Amino acid sequence: MEDSTEKLKNAHRISLMIHLVIMGSLLVIIALVELLGSRLTSAPGTYSSYLSSLRYIFYGIAVVVIFTIRRINSFFKLRPRTGIVERSINRMLSLSIITSLLCEIPGILGLAYFLLKGIKRDFYYLMILSAVLLLLYFPKYSKWQLMTEKGE
């Protein structure tokens, strides 16, 4: 019992650290954009129309990421099985890491669009979306503990 509880705490701690590092990386990206913001100018002429349609492609990808996160979480519903607590802990850790990485994608797309176009507004929209997703899918120890209690 104590061994599985310790494994659960360690796995949750790893998941929490990875999630917090990803949240911190969003802050680093925001600082980078603020530093580069005054130096970049808007893209001139002929590429402007292509970059405007790229904006909607990036927004579309962000929406697909949201549905993918929801689908992955529902598809890999963590149904604990009796006697396989270790497997449940590994699945929770993998799911948490994958979800955290997917939550960062809109922010990265916002950075890419900012570097291409030089407009901060769309960057911040996508960055806010990424931050909200990271907050919504924050790894909660109580959820992890509930899943392993059912599995024992």
Secondary structure by P-SEA (a helix, b strand, c coil): caaaaaaaaaaaaaaaaaaaaaaaaaaaaaaaaaaaccccccccccaaaaaaaaaaaaaaaaaaaaaaaaaaaaaacccccccaaaaaaaaaaaaaaaaaaaaaaaaaaaaaaaaacccaaaaaaaaaaaaaaaaaacccaaaaaaaaaaac
